[in-house]
Amino acid sequence: METIIRPAIDKDISDIYKMMRDFAEFERLGQYFRITEERLRDELFGKDAFTESIVALRGQSVIGYALFFPVFASFSGVRRYFLEDLYVTSHARGTGAGRLLLREIARRALAKGFSGIEFHVLDWNRPAIDFYEKLGAECSTTDLNYKFTGKAFHSLAE
């Protein structure tokens, strides 16, 4: 059966939400999964939405999704997509759906004049690392991933 990639639409929200929850559990981050379907809908389709989403379909079933958004690299002066999520259901892994999702993001990036795609992978997720490296992705050994959240974020904003 053929895998079709298309932009996410409103009726995909429930499927994407379920896969996001599964993804959070897979990454051992389930305790941080707080988004609601309503918030997801607003982030993808609301008036201030800047996150894009595509889905992979087999027949009428959504078997994967990707969430991505534009970022700007100041020193080089180029735009890229930041890939927040790439997820394919366990029963559809190995079918090429992940590669097709990435290909569509790359095509969209090229069409907008972007220079690439960047993303994070958990250091223990060897299957994902192998998948990305097989497609030619390179790992930066110089960047550390920091974030301000919770109390530190609110203190900083005061």
Buried (B, 14 or more C-beta within 10 A) or exposed (E): EEBEBEEBEEEBBEBBBEBBEBBBEBBEEEEEBEEEEEEBBEBBBEEEEEBBBBBBBBEEEBBBBBBBBBEEEEEEEEBBBBBBBBBBBEEBBEBEBBBBBBEBBBEBBEEEEBBEBBBEBEEEBEEBBEBBEEEEBEEEEEEEEEEEEEEEEEEEEE
